[in-house]
Amino acid sequence: MSHLLKSGLPLPDALRVTAQSSNHWLSHDFSAEIFKHVTRGWSFGDAISKADAKGLLFDLETLQLLRLASESGALSEILQRRAKILSAQLSNRLNTLSHSLEPLLIIVVGLIIGSLVIILYLPIFNLWQIFNLWQIV
């Protein structure tokens, strides 16, 4: 949406295009809800607050930034900056998660390979015991 706003498209049109071009039902419904409120005369910040009343999609900091950005006229710049910040935060969280899961995955793979080795060699050991019993008799 920030690219649409940066190219000079008015906010309601950018919201409409975003809602129509979205391939995810949640972003489509959310953009359509904001579009409905904005076309009824609500401010962008109030429209987002109304559409996300439970705070499921946006945190309080993002809501406040978007409200200020819409009032100051710098919405496209703030949207781009916030997207970069949230993208970096998500990347850091995913890296932390992957580094945390690495030892667990190594242990699980080791257990699977160890189990396979035991399962494959157990019949050979049983045959060796049977062979030794035959030699004794």
C-alpha positions as CSV (number, residue, x, y, z in Angstrom):
1,M,0.0,0.0,0.0
2,S,2.9,2.4,0.7
3,H,4.0,2.2,-3.0
4,L,0.5,3.1,-4.1
5,L,0.4,6.1,-1.7
6,K,3.9,7.1,-2.8
7,S,2.8,7.1,-6.4
8,G,0.1,9.6,-5.6
9,L,-3.0,7.4,-5.3
10,P,-5.5,8.7,-2.7
11,L,-5.8,6.6,0.5
12,P,-9.3,5.2,-0.2
13,D,-8.2,4.1,-3.7
14,A,-5.1,2.5,-2.3
15,L,-7.1,0.6,0.3
16,R,-9.6,-0.6,-2.4
17,V,-6.7,-1.8,-4.6
18,T,-5.1,-3.5,-1.7
19,A,-8.3,-5.2,-0.7
20,Q,-9.0,-6.4,-4.3
21,S,-5.5,-7.6,-5.0
22,S,-5.0,-9.4,-1.7
23,N,-4.9,-13.2,-2.0
24,H,-5.3,-13.8,1.8
25,W,-8.8,-13.6,3.2
26,L,-7.6,-11.8,6.4
27,S,-5.8,-9.0,4.7
28,H,-8.6,-8.7,2.2
29,D,-11.3,-8.4,4.9
30,F,-9.2,-6.0,7.0
31,S,-8.4,-3.7,4.0
32,A,-12.1,-3.7,3.0
33,E,-13.2,-2.9,6.5
34,I,-10.7,0.1,6.7
35,F,-11.8,1.2,3.2
36,K,-15.5,1.2,4.4
37,H,-14.7,3.3,7.4
38,V,-12.4,5.7,5.5
39,T,-15.1,6.3,2.8
40,R,-17.6,7.1,5.6
41,G,-15.4,9.9,6.7
42,W,-13.4,8.4,9.5
43,S,-9.7,9.2,9.9
44,F,-7.3,6.4,8.9
45,G,-6.1,5.9,12.5
46,D,-9.7,5.6,13.7
47,A,-10.6,3.3,10.9
48,I,-7.7,0.9,11.7
49,S,-8.6,1.0,15.4
50,K,-12.2,0.1,14.6
51,A,-11.2,-2.6,12.1
52,D,-8.7,-4.1,14.6
53,A,-10.7,-3.6,17.7
54,K,-9.2,-6.6,19.5
55,G,-5.6,-5.7,18.6
56,L,-5.0,-8.9,16.8
57,L,-3.1,-7.5,13.8
58,F,-1.4,-4.4,15.0
59,D,0.4,-3.6,18.3
60,L,-0.2,-0.4,20.1
61,E,3.0,1.2,18.8
62,T,2.1,0.6,15.2
63,L,-1.4,1.9,15.7
64,Q,-0.1,5.1,17.2
65,L,2.5,5.5,14.4
66,L,-0.1,5.0,11.7
67,R,-2.5,7.5,13.4
68,L,0.3,10.1,13.6
69,A,1.5,9.4,10.1
70,S,-2.0,9.8,8.6
71,E,-2.5,13.1,10.4
72,S,0.9,14.4,9.4
73,G,0.7,13.3,5.7
74,A,3.7,11.0,5.9
75,L,1.8,7.8,5.7
76,S,3.8,6.1,2.9
77,E,7.2,6.8,4.5
78,I,6.1,5.6,7.9
79,L,4.5,2.5,6.4
80,Q,7.8,1.7,4.6
81,R,9.9,2.3,7.8
82,R,7.6,0.3,10.0
83,A,7.6,-2.6,7.5
84,K,11.4,-2.6,7.5
85,I,11.5,-2.6,11.3
86,L,9.0,-5.4,11.6
87,S,10.7,-7.4,9.0
88,A,14.0,-7.1,10.8
89,Q,12.4,-8.1,14.1
90,L,10.8,-11.1,12.5
91,S,14.1,-12.1,10.9
92,N,15.8,-11.9,14.3
93,R,13.1,-13.9,16.0
94,L,13.3,-16.6,13.3
95,N,17.1,-16.8,13.6
96,T,16.8,-17.1,17.3
97,L,14.2,-19.8,17.0
98,S,16.3,-21.7,14.4
99,H,19.4,-21.5,16.6
100,S,17.4,-22.7,19.6
101,L,15.9,-25.7,17.8
102,E,19.2,-26.8,16.2
103,P,20.4,-28.8,19.2
104,L,17.0,-30.4,19.6
105,L,17.0,-31.4,16.0
106,I,20.5,-32.9,16.3
107,I,19.3,-35.0,19.2
108,V,16.2,-36.2,17.4
109,V,18.1,-37.1,14.3
110,G,20.7,-38.9,16.4
111,L,18.0,-40.9,18.2
112,I,16.4,-41.9,14.9
113,I,19.7,-43.0,13.4
114,G,20.7,-44.8,16.6
115,S,17.4,-46.6,16.6
116,L,17.8,-47.7,13.0
117,V,21.3,-49.0,13.7
118,I,20.1,-51.0,16.6
119,I,17.1,-52.3,14.7
120,L,19.3,-53.4,11.8
121,Y,22.0,-55.1,13.9
122,L,19.7,-56.8,16.4
123,P,18.9,-59.7,14.1
124,I,22.6,-60.2,13.4
125,F,23.4,-60.4,17.1
126,N,20.5,-62.9,17.6
127,L,21.9,-65.0,14.8
128,W,25.3,-65.0,16.4
129,Q,23.8,-66.1,19.7
130,I,22.0,-69.0,17.9
131,F,25.2,-69.9,16.1
132,N,27.1,-70.0,19.5
133,L,24.3,-72.2,21.0
134,W,24.6,-74.7,18.2
135,Q,28.4,-75.0,18.7
136,I,27.9,-75.8,22.4
137,V,25.4,-78.6,21.7
